[in-house]
Amino acid sequence: IDITSYKLQGRTLRVNIKNRLSRLPFPYEEPFEIDLKVEGLPDQGKYTLMINNREHAQVTASELSRYRIVIPGSSK
């Protein structure tokens, strides 16, 4: 995957992800898991995690240090 952008706005962390496997001539159609690793957040309180402009979860900085995400398969 590619992390195309990320931004912390207050207590909201916005992450935009692009699935590189979707660009293959025969895209990978099955969902797969990745670990998102976030470091350096200002405190351990709850953050809203937005992935590709959709609210994904309310998580702590500790949980974001290694947070599992399921990437859907391509539907090309």
PQR file with spaces between the fields and no chain letter, atoms N, CA, C, O and H, PARSE charges and radii, in Angstrom:
ATOM       1  N    ILE     1       0.845   -1.187    0.000 -0.4000 1.5000
ATOM       2  CA   ILE     1       0.000    0.000    0.000 -0.0000 2.0000
ATOM       3  C    ILE     1       0.882    1.238    0.000  0.5500 1.7000
ATOM       4  O    ILE     1       2.069    1.167    0.317 -0.5500 1.4000
ATOM       5  N    ASP     2       0.301    2.353   -0.353 -0.4000 1.5000
ATOM       6  CA   ASP     2       0.957    3.657   -0.257 -0.0000 2.0000
ATOM       7  C    ASP     2       0.153    4.514    0.714  0.5500 1.7000
ATOM       8  O    ASP     2      -1.074    4.571    0.633 -0.5500 1.4000
ATOM       9  H    ASP     2      -0.663    2.411   -0.610  0.4000 1.0000
ATOM      10  N    ILE     3       0.847    5.175    1.627 -0.4000 1.5000
ATOM      11  CA   ILE     3       0.221    6.225    2.434 -0.0000 2.0000
ATOM      12  C    ILE     3       0.406    7.495    1.616  0.5500 1.7000
ATOM      13  O    ILE     3       1.518    8.014    1.518 -0.5500 1.4000
ATOM      14  H    ILE     3       1.844    5.129    1.692  0.4000 1.0000
ATOM      15  N    THR     4      -0.674    7.998    1.030 -0.4000 1.5000
ATOM      16  CA   THR     4      -0.557    9.151    0.139 -0.0000 2.0000
ATOM      17  C    THR     4      -0.566   10.472    0.902  0.5500 1.7000
ATOM      18  O    THR     4      -0.023   11.470    0.427 -0.5500 1.4000
ATOM      19  H    THR     4      -1.578    7.577    1.109  0.4000 1.0000
ATOM      20  N    SER     5      -1.186   10.479    2.096 -0.4000 1.5000
ATOM      21  CA   SER     5      -1.144   11.678    2.933 -0.0000 2.0000
ATOM      22  C    SER     5      -1.606   11.322    4.342  0.5500 1.7000
ATOM      23  O    SER     5      -2.276   10.313    4.565 -0.5500 1.4000
ATOM      24  H    SER     5      -1.627    9.669    2.482  0.4000 1.0000
ATOM      25  N    TYR     6      -1.229   12.176    5.277 -0.4000 1.5000
ATOM      26  CA   TYR     6      -1.699   12.041    6.659 -0.0000 2.0000
ATOM      27  C    TYR     6      -1.667   13.417    7.296  0.5500 1.7000
ATOM      28  O    TYR     6      -0.850   14.265    6.936 -0.5500 1.4000
ATOM      29  H    TYR     6      -0.684   12.995    5.096  0.4000 1.0000
ATOM      30  N    LYS     7      -2.577   13.630    8.259 -0.4000 1.5000
ATOM      31  CA   LYS     7      -2.642   14.928    8.918 -0.0000 2.0000
ATOM      32  C    LYS     7      -3.348   14.767   10.257  0.5500 1.7000
ATOM      33  O    LYS     7      -4.382   14.106   10.350 -0.5500 1.4000
ATOM      34  H    LYS     7      -3.241   12.941    8.551  0.4000 1.0000
ATOM      35  N    LEU     8      -2.781   15.375   11.287 -0.4000 1.5000
ATOM      36  CA   LEU     8      -3.413   15.410   12.600 -0.0000 2.0000
ATOM      37  C    LEU     8      -4.068   16.772   12.757  0.5500 1.7000
ATOM      38  O    LEU     8      -3.395   17.802   12.714 -0.5500 1.4000
ATOM      39  H    LEU     8      -1.941   15.912   11.211  0.4000 1.0000
ATOM      40  N    GLN     9      -5.399   16.775   12.943 -0.4000 1.5000
ATOM      41  CA   GLN     9      -6.161   18.003   13.161 -0.0000 2.0000
ATOM      42  C    GLN     9      -6.867   17.857   14.502  0.5500 1.7000
ATOM      43  O    GLN     9      -7.883   17.168   14.602 -0.5500 1.4000
ATOM      44  H    GLN     9      -5.945   15.938   12.978  0.4000 1.0000
ATOM      45  N    GLY    10      -6.336   18.498   15.523 -0.4000 1.5000
ATOM      46  CA   GLY    10      -6.914   18.335   16.856 -0.0000 2.0000
ATOM      47  C    GLY    10      -6.777   16.886   17.301  0.5500 1.7000
ATOM      48  O    GLY    10      -5.665   16.386   17.466 -0.5500 1.4000
ATOM      49  H    GLY    10      -5.511   19.058   15.442  0.4000 1.0000
ATOM      50  N    ARG    11      -7.899   16.217   17.494 -0.4000 1.5000
ATOM      51  CA   ARG    11      -7.896   14.818   17.930 -0.0000 2.0000
ATOM      52  C    ARG    11      -8.299   13.879   16.786  0.5500 1.7000
ATOM      53  O    ARG    11      -8.681   12.733   17.024 -0.5500 1.4000
ATOM      54  H    ARG    11      -8.803   16.623   17.360  0.4000 1.0000
ATOM      55  N    THR    12      -8.213   14.365   15.560 -0.4000 1.5000
ATOM      56  CA   THR    12      -8.545   13.555   14.388 -0.0000 2.0000
ATOM      57  C    THR    12      -7.293   13.325   13.559  0.5500 1.7000
ATOM      58  O    THR    12      -6.625   14.270   13.140 -0.5500 1.4000
ATOM      59  H    THR    12      -7.903   15.296   15.367  0.4000 1.0000
ATOM      60  N    LEU    13      -6.987   12.056   13.330 -0.4000 1.5000
ATOM      61  CA   LEU    13      -5.866   11.676   12.475 -0.0000 2.0000
ATOM      62  C    LEU    13      -6.438   11.196   11.151  0.5500 1.7000
ATOM      63  O    LEU    13      -7.166   10.205   11.096 -0.5500 1.4000
ATOM      64  H    LEU    13      -7.530   11.288   13.670  0.4000 1.0000
ATOM      65  N    ARG    14      -6.098   11.914   10.086 -0.4000 1.5000
ATOM      66  CA   ARG    14      -6.569   11.561    8.742 -0.0000 2.0000
ATOM      67  C    ARG    14      -5.436   10.878    7.986  0.5500 1.7000
ATOM      68  O    ARG    14      -4.330   11.410    7.885 -0.5500 1.4000
ATOM      69  H    ARG    14      -5.507   12.720   10.131  0.4000 1.0000
ATOM      70  N    VAL    15      -5.729    9.688    7.456 -0.4000 1.5000
ATOM      71  CA   VAL    15      -4.748    8.920    6.695 -0.0000 2.0000
ATOM      72  C    VAL    15      -5.397    8.518    5.377  0.5500 1.7000
ATOM      73  O    VAL    15      -6.497    7.966    5.358 -0.5500 1.4000
ATOM      74  H    VAL    15      -6.627    9.256    7.538  0.4000 1.0000
ATOM      75  N    ASN    16      -4.709    8.799    4.284 -0.4000 1.5000
ATOM      76  CA   ASN    16      -5.184    8.361    2.974 -0.0000 2.0000
ATOM      77  C    ASN    16      -4.276    7.252    2.477  0.5500 1.7000
ATOM      78  O    ASN    16      -3.055    7.396    2.424 -0.5500 1.4000
ATOM      79  H    ASN    16      -3.816    9.248    4.300  0.4000 1.0000
ATOM      80  N    ILE    17      -4.904    6.143    2.115 -0.4000 1.5000
ATOM      81  CA   ILE    17      -4.198    4.928    1.717 -0.0000 2.0000
ATOM      82  C    ILE    17      -4.610    4.547    0.305  0.5500 1.7000
ATOM      83  O    ILE    17      -5.782    4.637   -0.062 -0.5500 1.4000
ATOM      84  H    ILE    17      -5.896    6.026    2.158  0.4000 1.0000
ATOM      85  N    LYS    18      -3.627    4.120   -0.483 -0.4000 1.5000
ATOM      86  CA   LYS    18      -3.896    3.623   -1.834 -0.0000 2.0000
ATOM      87  C    LYS    18      -3.369    2.200   -1.929  0.5500 1.7000
ATOM      88  O    LYS    18      -2.232    1.923   -1.549 -0.5500 1.4000
ATOM      89  H    LYS    18      -2.675    4.048   -0.186  0.4000 1.0000
ATOM      90  N    ASN    19      -4.194    1.308   -2.432 -0.4000 1.5000
ATOM      91  CA   ASN    19      -3.828   -0.097   -2.586 -0.0000 2.0000
ATOM      92  C    ASN    19      -3.064   -0.277   -3.897  0.5500 1.7000
ATOM      93  O    ASN    19      -3.663   -0.248   -4.972 -0.5500 1.4000
ATOM      94  H    ASN    19      -5.118    1.532   -2.741  0.4000 1.0000
ATOM      95  N    ARG    20      -1.758   -0.461   -3.815 -0.4000 1.5000
ATOM      96  CA   ARG    20      -0.931   -0.631   -5.019 -0.0000 2.0000
ATOM      97  C    ARG    20      -1.264   -1.914   -5.770  0.5500 1.7000
ATOM      98  O    ARG    20      -1.070   -1.987   -6.983 -0.5500 1.4000
ATOM      99  H    ARG    20      -1.272   -0.485   -2.942  0.4000 1.0000
ATOM     100  N    LEU    21      -1.758   -2.917   -5.068 -0.4000 1.5000
ATOM     101  CA   LEU    21      -2.097   -4.184   -5.725 -0.0000 2.0000
ATOM     102  C    LEU    21      -3.254   -4.026   -6.710  0.5500 1.7000
ATOM     103  O    LEU    21      -3.415   -4.851   -7.609 -0.5500 1.4000
ATOM     104  H    LEU    21      -1.915   -2.857   -4.083  0.4000 1.0000
ATOM     105  N    SER    22      -4.059   -2.976   -6.551 -0.4000 1.5000
ATOM     106  CA   SER    22      -5.181   -2.756   -7.469 -0.0000 2.0000
ATOM     107  C    SER    22      -4.702   -2.326   -8.854  0.5500 1.7000
ATOM     108  O    SER    22      -5.482   -2.346   -9.806 -0.5500 1.4000
ATOM     109  H    SER    22      -3.928   -2.306   -5.821  0.4000 1.0000
ATOM     110  N    ARG    23      -3.429   -1.936   -8.982 -0.4000 1.5000
ATOM     111  CA   ARG    23      -2.882   -1.507  -10.280 -0.0000 2.0000
ATOM     112  C    ARG    23      -2.331   -2.662  -11.113  0.5500 1.7000
ATOM     113  O    ARG    23      -1.938   -2.462  -12.262 -0.5500 1.4000
ATOM     114  H    ARG    23      -2.795   -1.919   -8.209  0.4000 1.0000
ATOM     115  N    LEU    24      -2.300   -3.852  -10.550 -0.4000 1.5000
ATOM     116  CA   LEU    24      -1.780   -5.002  -11.288 -0.0000 2.0000
ATOM     117  C    LEU    24      -2.705   -5.355  -12.453  0.5500 1.7000
ATOM     118  O    LEU    24      -3.904   -5.087  -12.386 -0.5500 1.4000
ATOM     119  H    LEU    24      -2.620   -4.014   -9.616  0.4000 1.0000
ATOM     120  N    PRO    25      -2.158   -5.961  -13.535 -0.5600 1.5000
ATOM     121  CA   PRO    25      -3.015   -6.382  -14.647  0.2800 2.0000
ATOM     122  C    PRO    25      -4.126   -7.335  -14.181  0.5500 1.7000
ATOM     123  O    PRO    25      -5.241   -7.300  -14.702 -0.5500 1.4000
ATOM     124  N    PHE    26      -3.814   -8.171  -13.212 -0.4000 1.5000
ATOM     125  CA   PHE    26      -4.803   -9.052  -12.595 -0.0000 2.0000
ATOM     126  C    PHE    26      -4.789   -8.732  -11.103  0.5500 1.7000
ATOM     127  O    PHE    26      -4.055   -9.363  -10.342 -0.5500 1.4000
ATOM     128  H    PHE    26      -2.908   -8.199  -12.789  0.4000 1.0000
ATOM     129  N    PRO    27      -5.601   -7.746  -10.673 -0.5600 1.5000
ATOM     130  CA   PRO    27      -5.537   -7.254   -9.298  0.2800 2.0000
ATOM     131  C    PRO    27      -5.788   -8.339   -8.258  0.5500 1.7000
ATOM     132  O    PRO    27      -6.495   -9.318   -8.497 -0.5500 1.4000
ATOM     133  N    TYR    28      -5.189   -8.128   -7.111 -0.4000 1.5000
ATOM     134  CA   TYR    28      -5.374   -9.008   -5.964 -0.0000 2.0000
ATOM     135  C    TYR    28      -6.782   -8.775   -5.431  0.5500 1.7000
ATOM     136  O    TYR    28      -7.086   -7.681   -4.957 -0.5500 1.4000
ATOM     137  H    TYR    28      -4.614   -7.332   -6.916  0.4000 1.0000
ATOM     138  N    GLU    29      -7.634   -9.774   -5.501 -0.4000 1.5000
ATOM     139  CA   GLU    29      -9.050   -9.588   -5.189 -0.0000 2.0000
ATOM     140  C    GLU    29      -9.425   -9.875   -3.741  0.5500 1.7000
ATOM     141  O    GLU    29     -10.500   -9.471   -3.298 -0.5500 1.4000
ATOM     142  H    GLU    29      -7.387  -10.663   -5.886  0.4000 1.0000
ATOM     143  N    GLU    30      -8.576  -10.556   -3.004 -0.4000 1.5000
ATOM     144  CA   GLU    30      -8.892  -10.920   -1.622 -0.0000 2.0000
ATOM     145  C    GLU    30      -8.494   -9.796   -0.663  0.5500 1.7000
ATOM     146  O    GLU    30      -7.491   -9.119   -0.887 -0.5500 1.4000
ATOM     147  H    GLU    30      -7.703  -10.885   -3.364  0.4000 1.0000
ATOM     148  N    PRO    31      -9.270   -9.593    0.400 -0.5600 1.5000
ATOM     149  CA   PRO    31      -8.848   -8.623    1.415  0.2800 2.0000
ATOM     150  C    PRO    31      -7.585   -9.111    2.125  0.5500 1.7000
ATOM     151  O    PRO    31      -7.337  -10.314    2.212 -0.5500 1.4000
ATOM     152  N    PHE    32      -6.794   -8.167    2.627 -0.4000 1.5000
ATOM     153  CA   PHE    32      -5.587   -8.518    3.369 -0.0000 2.0000
ATOM     154  C    PHE    32      -5.393   -7.526    4.504  0.5500 1.7000
ATOM     155  O    PHE    32      -5.945   -6.426    4.483 -0.5500 1.4000
ATOM     156  H    PHE    32      -6.996   -7.190    2.556  0.4000 1.0000
ATOM     157  N    GLU    33      -4.606   -7.922    5.492 -0.4000 1.5000
ATOM     158  CA   GLU    33      -4.388   -7.097    6.675 -0.0000 2.0000
ATOM     159  C    GLU    33      -3.024   -6.432    6.634  0.5500 1.7000
ATOM     160  O    GLU    33      -2.047   -6.995    6.139 -0.5500 1.4000
ATOM     161  H    GLU    33      -4.157   -8.816    5.509  0.4000 1.0000
ATOM     162  N    ILE    34      -2.983   -5.210    7.171 -0.4000 1.5000
ATOM     163  CA   ILE    34      -1.718   -4.498    7.349 -0.0000 2.0000
ATOM     164  C    ILE    34      -1.690   -3.945    8.772  0.5500 1.7000
ATOM     165  O    ILE    34      -2.733   -3.828    9.416 -0.5500 1.4000
ATOM     166  H    ILE    34      -3.776   -4.753    7.573  0.4000 1.0000
ATOM     167  N    ASP    35      -0.519   -3.611    9.252 -0.4000 1.5000
ATOM     168  CA   ASP    35      -0.373   -2.925   10.532 -0.0000 2.0000
ATOM     169  C    ASP    35       0.016   -1.480   10.261  0.5500 1.7000
ATOM     170  O    ASP    35       1.052   -1.209    9.654 -0.5500 1.4000
ATOM     171  H    ASP    35       0.328   -3.706    8.729  0.4000 1.0000
ATOM     172  N    LEU    36      -0.822   -0.557   10.714 -0.4000 1.5000
ATOM     173  CA   LEU    36      -0.529    0.867   10.642 -0.0000 2.0000
ATOM     174  C    LEU    36       0.218    1.224   11.918  0.5500 1.7000
ATOM     175  O    LEU    36      -0.249    0.925   13.017 -0.5500 1.4000
ATOM     176  H    LEU    36      -1.664   -0.778   11.207  0.4000 1.0000
ATOM     177  N    LYS    37       1.379    1.862   11.778 -0.4000 1.5000
ATOM     178  CA   LYS    37       2.180    2.240   12.947 -0.0000 2.0000
ATOM     179  C    LYS    37       2.298    3.760   12.997  0.5500 1.7000
ATOM     180  O    LYS    37       2.847    4.386   12.090 -0.5500 1.4000
ATOM     181  H    LYS    37       1.758    2.104   10.885  0.4000 1.0000
ATOM     182  N    VAL    38       1.774    4.338   14.071 -0.4000 1.5000
ATOM     183  CA   VAL    38       1.780    5.791   14.250 -0.0000 2.0000
ATOM     184  C    VAL    38       2.571    6.104   15.513  0.5500 1.7000
ATOM     185  O    VAL    38       2.332    5.515   16.567 -0.5500 1.4000
ATOM     186  H    VAL    38       1.328    3.830   14.807  0.4000 1.0000
ATOM     187  N    GLU    39       3.516    7.035   15.401 -0.4000 1.5000
ATOM     188  CA   GLU    39       4.334    7.456   16.541 -0.0000 2.0000
ATOM     189  C    GLU    39       4.283    8.967   16.674  0.5500 1.7000
ATOM     190  O    GLU    39       4.011    9.676   15.704 -0.5500 1.4000
ATOM     191  H    GLU    39       3.710    7.513   14.544  0.4000 1.0000
ATOM     192  N    GLY    40       4.547    9.459   17.882 -0.4000 1.5000
ATOM     193  CA   GLY    40       4.710   10.891   18.102 -0.0000 2.0000
ATOM     194  C    GLY    40       3.440   11.673   18.356  0.5500 1.7000
ATOM     195  O    GLY    40       3.459   12.901   18.273 -0.5500 1.4000
ATOM     196  H    GLY    40       4.768    8.883   18.670  0.4000 1.0000
ATOM     197  N    LEU    41       2.334   11.008   18.665 -0.4000 1.5000
ATOM     198  CA   LEU    41       1.118   11.749   18.992 -0.0000 2.0000
ATOM     199  C    LEU    41       1.305   12.455   20.331  0.5500 1.7000
ATOM     200  O    LEU    41       2.024   11.952   21.195 -0.5500 1.4000
ATOM     201  H    LEU    41       2.319   10.010   18.733  0.4000 1.0000
ATOM     202  N    PRO    42       0.665   13.622   20.518 -0.5600 1.5000
ATOM     203  CA   PRO    42       0.937   14.442   21.691  0.2800 2.0000
ATOM     204  C    PRO    42       0.564   13.831   23.042  0.5500 1.7000
ATOM     205  O    PRO    42       1.208   14.141   24.045 -0.5500 1.4000
ATOM     206  N    ASP    43      -0.463   12.965   23.098 -0.4000 1.5000
ATOM     207  CA   ASP    43      -0.841   12.367   24.383 -0.0000 2.0000
ATOM     208  C    ASP    43      -1.542   11.035   24.153  0.5500 1.7000
ATOM     209  O    ASP    43      -1.753   10.620   23.014 -0.5500 1.4000
ATOM     210  H    ASP    43      -0.986   12.713   22.284  0.4000 1.0000
ATOM     211  N    GLN    44      -1.899   10.373   25.247 -0.4000 1.5000
ATOM     212  CA   GLN    44      -2.480    9.027   25.170 -0.0000 2.0000
ATOM     213  C    GLN    44      -4.003    9.011   25.090  0.5500 1.7000
ATOM     214  O    GLN    44      -4.611    7.942   25.146 -0.5500 1.4000
ATOM     215  H    GLN    44      -1.728   10.711   26.173  0.4000 1.0000
ATOM     216  N    GLY    45      -4.624   10.175   24.961 -0.4000 1.5000
ATOM     217  CA   GLY    45      -6.087   10.213   24.887 -0.0000 2.0000
ATOM     218  C    GLY    45      -6.619    9.551   23.620  0.5500 1.7000
ATOM     219  O    GLY    45      -5.857    9.022   22.810 -0.5500 1.4000
ATOM     220  H    GLY    45      -4.130   11.044   24.916  0.4000 1.0000
ATOM     221  N    LYS    46      -7.939    9.593   23.464 -0.4000 1.5000
ATOM     222  CA   LYS    46      -8.592    8.996   22.296 -0.0000 2.0000
ATOM     223  C    LYS    46      -8.453    9.911   21.076  0.5500 1.7000
ATOM     224  O    LYS    46      -8.524   11.136   21.178 -0.5500 1.4000
ATOM     225  H    LYS    46      -8.558   10.023   24.122  0.4000 1.0000
ATOM     226  N    TYR    47      -8.254    9.278   19.933 -0.4000 1.5000
ATOM     227  CA   TYR    47      -8.184    9.964   18.646 -0.0000 2.0000
ATOM     228  C    TYR    47      -9.206    9.340   17.702  0.5500 1.7000
ATOM     229  O    TYR    47      -9.497    8.147   17.787 -0.5500 1.4000
ATOM     230  H    TYR    47      -8.196    8.284   19.850  0.4000 1.0000
ATOM     231  N    THR    48      -9.743   10.153   16.810 -0.4000 1.5000
ATOM     232  CA   THR    48     -10.593    9.634   15.748 -0.0000 2.0000
ATOM     233  C    THR    48      -9.692    9.330   14.565  0.5500 1.7000
ATOM     234  O    THR    48      -9.000   10.215   14.060 -0.5500 1.4000
ATOM     235  H    THR    48      -9.506   11.122   16.741  0.4000 1.0000
ATOM     236  N    LEU    49      -9.701    8.087   14.125 -0.4000 1.5000
ATOM     237  CA   LEU    49      -8.910    7.677   12.967 -0.0000 2.0000
ATOM     238  C    LEU    49      -9.806    7.705   11.739  0.5500 1.7000
ATOM     239  O    LEU    49     -10.808    6.995   11.669 -0.5500 1.4000
ATOM     240  H    LEU    49     -10.263    7.368   14.534  0.4000 1.0000
ATOM     241  N    MET    50      -9.429    8.535   10.774 -0.4000 1.5000
ATOM     242  CA   MET    50     -10.146    8.628    9.498 -0.0000 2.0000
ATOM     243  C    MET    50      -9.255    8.002    8.432  0.5500 1.7000
ATOM     244  O    MET    50      -8.092    8.380    8.291 -0.5500 1.4000
ATOM     245  H    MET    50      -8.615    9.112   10.832  0.4000 1.0000
ATOM     246  N    ILE    51      -9.792    7.055    7.689 -0.4000 1.5000
ATOM     247  CA   ILE    51      -9.049    6.433    6.599 -0.0000 2.0000
ATOM     248  C    ILE    51      -9.809    6.697    5.312  0.5500 1.7000
ATOM     249  O    ILE    51     -10.980    6.340    5.179 -0.5500 1.4000
ATOM     250  H    ILE    51     -10.737    6.748    7.803  0.4000 1.0000
ATOM     251  N    ASN    52      -9.120    7.332    4.358 -0.4000 1.5000
ATOM     252  CA   ASN    52      -9.727    7.689    3.069 -0.0000 2.0000
ATOM     253  C    ASN    52     -11.050    8.434    3.270  0.5500 1.7000
ATOM     254  O    ASN    52     -12.059    8.122    2.637 -0.5500 1.4000
ATOM     255  H    ASN    52      -8.169    7.621    4.466  0.4000 1.0000
ATOM     256  N    ASN    53     -11.021    9.422    4.165 -0.4000 1.5000
ATOM     257  CA   ASN    53     -12.146   10.319    4.445 -0.0000 2.0000
ATOM     258  C    ASN    53     -13.354    9.645    5.079  0.5500 1.7000
ATOM     259  O    ASN    53     -14.458   10.188    5.037 -0.5500 1.4000
ATOM     260  H    ASN    53     -10.201    9.675    4.679  0.4000 1.0000
ATOM     261  N    ARG    54     -13.156    8.463    5.670 -0.4000 1.5000
ATOM     262  CA   ARG    54     -14.235    7.785    6.389 -0.0000 2.0000
ATOM     263  C    ARG    54     -13.780    7.529    7.821  0.5500 1.7000
ATOM     264  O    ARG    54     -12.641    7.130    8.065 -0.5500 1.4000
ATOM     265  H    ARG    54     -12.259    8.022    5.704  0.4000 1.0000
ATOM     266  N    GLU    55     -14.699    7.767    8.773 -0.4000 1.5000
ATOM     267  CA   GLU    55     -14.346    7.489   10.166 -0.0000 2.0000
ATOM     268  C    GLU    55     -14.156    5.989   10.339  0.5500 1.7000
ATOM     269  O    GLU    55     -15.034    5.198    9.994 -0.5500 1.4000
ATOM     270  H    GLU    55     -15.625    8.091    8.575  0.4000 1.0000
ATOM     271  N    HIS    56     -13.010    5.608   10.872 -0.4000 1.5000
ATOM     272  CA   HIS    56     -12.662    4.193   11.013 -0.0000 2.0000
ATOM     273  C    HIS    56     -12.806    3.723   12.455  0.5500 1.7000
ATOM     274  O    HIS    56     -13.389    2.666   12.699 -0.5500 1.4000
ATOM     275  H    HIS    56     -12.297    6.250   11.152  0.4000 1.0000
ATOM     276  N    ALA    57     -12.283    4.490   13.421 -0.4000 1.5000
ATOM     277  CA   ALA    57     -12.313    4.039   14.814 -0.0000 2.0000
ATOM     278  C    ALA    57     -11.930    5.173   15.751  0.5500 1.7000
ATOM     279  O    ALA    57     -11.339    6.171   15.339 -0.5500 1.4000
ATOM     280  H    ALA    57     -11.809    5.349   13.223  0.4000 1.0000
ATOM     281  N    GLN    58     -12.280    4.995   17.030 -0.4000 1.5000
ATOM     282  CA   GLN    58     -11.805    5.839   18.123 -0.0000 2.0000
ATOM     283  C    GLN    58     -10.728    5.025   18.825  0.5500 1.7000
ATOM     284  O    GLN    58     -11.018    3.963   19.377 -0.5500 1.4000
ATOM     285  H    GLN    58     -12.759    4.184   17.365  0.4000 1.0000
ATOM     286  N    VAL    59      -9.493    5.506   18.812 -0.4000 1.5000
ATOM     287  CA   VAL    59      -8.373    4.722   19.342 -0.0000 2.0000
ATOM     288  C    VAL    59      -7.415    5.614   20.123  0.5500 1.7000
ATOM     289  O    VAL    59      -7.373    6.828   19.927 -0.5500 1.4000
ATOM     290  H    VAL    59      -9.257    6.368   18.363  0.4000 1.0000
ATOM     291  N    THR    60      -6.650    4.990   21.010 -0.4000 1.5000
ATOM     292  CA   THR    60      -5.645    5.724   21.778 -0.0000 2.0000
ATOM     293  C    THR    60      -4.327    5.747   21.005  0.5500 1.7000
ATOM     294  O    THR    60      -4.135    4.991   20.053 -0.5500 1.4000
ATOM     295  H    THR    60      -6.684    4.003   21.169  0.4000 1.0000
ATOM     296  N    ALA    61      -3.432    6.622   21.430 -0.4000 1.5000
ATOM     297  CA   ALA    61      -2.100    6.679   20.816 -0.0000 2.0000
ATOM     298  C    ALA    61      -1.393    5.340   20.965  0.5500 1.7000
ATOM     299  O    ALA    61      -0.692    4.899   20.054 -0.5500 1.4000
ATOM     300  H    ALA    61      -3.588    7.236   22.204  0.4000 1.0000
ATOM     301  N    SER    62      -1.573    4.698   22.106 -0.4000 1.5000
ATOM     302  CA   SER    62      -0.958    3.389   22.333 -0.0000 2.0000
ATOM     303  C    SER    62      -1.481    2.355   21.333  0.5500 1.7000
ATOM     304  O    SER    62      -0.704    1.569   20.790 -0.5500 1.4000
ATOM     305  H    SER    62      -2.142    5.056   22.847  0.4000 1.0000
ATOM     306  N    GLU    63      -2.782    2.352   21.091 -0.4000 1.5000
ATOM     307  CA   GLU    63      -3.366    1.421   20.113 -0.0000 2.0000
ATOM     308  C    GLU    63      -2.860    1.712   18.702  0.5500 1.7000
ATOM     309  O    GLU    63      -2.694    0.798   17.894 -0.5500 1.4000
ATOM     310  H    GLU    63      -3.413    2.991   21.532  0.4000 1.0000
ATOM     311  N    LEU    64      -2.617    2.991   18.413 -0.4000 1.5000
ATOM     312  CA   LEU    64      -2.142    3.364   17.078 -0.0000 2.0000
ATOM     313  C    LEU    64      -0.674    3.022   16.852  0.5500 1.7000
ATOM     314  O    LEU    64      -0.191    3.088   15.721 -0.5500 1.4000
ATOM     315  H    LEU    64      -2.752    3.733   19.069  0.4000 1.0000
ATOM     316  N    SER    65       0.036    2.661   17.907 -0.4000 1.5000
ATOM     317  CA   SER    65       1.438    2.294   17.714 -0.0000 2.0000
ATOM     318  C    SER    65       1.558    1.022   16.869  0.5500 1.7000
ATOM     319  O    SER    65       2.603    0.766   16.269 -0.5500 1.4000
ATOM     320  H    SER    65      -0.356    2.608   18.825  0.4000 1.0000
ATOM     321  N    ARG    66       0.493    0.234   16.826 -0.4000 1.5000
ATOM     322  CA   ARG    66       0.428   -0.944   15.945 -0.0000 2.0000
ATOM     323  C    ARG    66      -1.046   -1.301   15.791  0.5500 1.7000
ATOM     324  O    ARG    66      -1.601   -2.063   16.583 -0.5500 1.4000
ATOM     325  H    ARG    66      -0.355    0.441   17.314  0.4000 1.0000
ATOM     326  N    TYR    67      -1.669   -0.737   14.759 -0.4000 1.5000
ATOM     327  CA   TYR    67      -3.110   -0.868   14.567 -0.0000 2.0000
ATOM     328  C    TYR    67      -3.396   -1.655   13.289  0.5500 1.7000
ATOM     329  O    TYR    67      -2.962   -1.270   12.203 -0.5500 1.4000
ATOM     330  H    TYR    67      -1.218   -0.119   14.116  0.4000 1.0000
ATOM     331  N    ARG    68      -4.122   -2.750   13.426 -0.4000 1.5000
ATOM     332  CA   ARG    68      -4.419   -3.634   12.290 -0.0000 2.0000
ATOM     333  C    ARG    68      -5.584   -3.083   11.467  0.5500 1.7000
ATOM     334  O    ARG    68      -6.627   -2.716   12.008 -0.5500 1.4000
ATOM     335  H    ARG    68      -4.474   -3.063   14.308  0.4000 1.0000
ATOM     336  N    ILE    69      -5.383   -3.034   10.149 -0.4000 1.5000
ATOM     337  CA   ILE    69      -6.399   -2.565    9.203 -0.0000 2.0000
ATOM     338  C    ILE    69      -6.589   -3.640    8.142  0.5500 1.7000
ATOM     339  O    ILE    69      -5.622   -4.252    7.689 -0.5500 1.4000
ATOM     340  H    ILE    69      -4.536   -3.332    9.710  0.4000 1.0000
ATOM     341  N    VAL    70      -7.841   -3.866    7.749 -0.4000 1.5000
ATOM     342  CA   VAL    70      -8.129   -4.781    6.645 -0.0000 2.0000
ATOM     343  C    VAL    70      -8.299   -3.943    5.382  0.5500 1.7000
ATOM     344  O    VAL    70      -9.132   -3.039    5.324 -0.5500 1.4000
ATOM     345  H    VAL    70      -8.627   -3.368    8.117  0.4000 1.0000
ATOM     346  N    ILE    71      -7.490   -4.263    4.371 -0.4000 1.5000
ATOM     347  CA   ILE    71      -7.570   -3.593    3.072 -0.0000 2.0000
ATOM     348  C    ILE    71      -8.456   -4.456    2.176  0.5500 1.7000
ATOM     349  O    ILE    71      -8.156   -5.632    1.968 -0.5500 1.4000
ATOM     350  H    ILE    71      -6.813   -4.998    4.418  0.4000 1.0000
ATOM     351  N    PRO    72      -9.543   -3.894    1.642 -0.5600 1.5000
ATOM     352  CA   PRO    72     -10.411   -4.710    0.792  0.2800 2.0000
ATOM     353  C    PRO    72      -9.716   -5.074   -0.516  0.5500 1.7000
ATOM     354  O    PRO    72      -8.834   -4.355   -0.984 -0.5500 1.4000
ATOM     355  N    GLY    73     -10.117   -6.179   -1.090 -0.4000 1.5000
ATOM     356  CA   GLY    73      -9.579   -6.580   -2.385 -0.0000 2.0000
ATOM     357  C    GLY    73     -10.058   -5.644   -3.478  0.5500 1.7000
ATOM     358  O    GLY    73     -11.005   -4.880   -3.293 -0.5500 1.4000
ATOM     359  H    GLY    73     -10.834   -6.764   -0.710  0.4000 1.0000
ATOM     360  N    SER    74      -9.394   -5.715   -4.609 -0.4000 1.5000
ATOM     361  CA   SER    74      -9.749   -4.875   -5.746 -0.0000 2.0000
ATOM     362  C    SER    74     -10.971   -5.454   -6.449  0.5500 1.7000
ATOM     363  O    SER    74     -11.162   -6.670   -6.483 -0.5500 1.4000
ATOM     364  H    SER    74      -8.625   -6.336   -4.760  0.4000 1.0000
ATOM     365  N    SER    75     -11.781   -4.585   -6.998 -0.4000 1.5000
ATOM     366  CA   SER    75     -12.966   -5.049   -7.729 -0.0000 2.0000
ATOM     367  C    SER    75     -12.908   -4.637   -9.193  0.5500 1.7000
ATOM     368  O    SER    75     -13.937   -4.324   -9.792 -0.5500 1.4000
ATOM     369  H    SER    75     -11.625   -3.598   -6.970  0.4000 1.0000
ATOM     370  N    LYS    76     -11.711   -4.635   -9.772 -0.4000 1.5000
ATOM     371  CA   LYS    76     -11.542   -4.263  -11.176 -0.0000 2.0000
ATOM     372  C    LYS    76     -12.202   -5.257  -12.081  0.5500 1.7000
ATOM     373  O    LYS    76     -12.160   -5.103  -13.302 -0.5500 1.4000
ATOM     374  H    LYS    76     -10.876   -4.889   -9.285  0.4000 1.0000
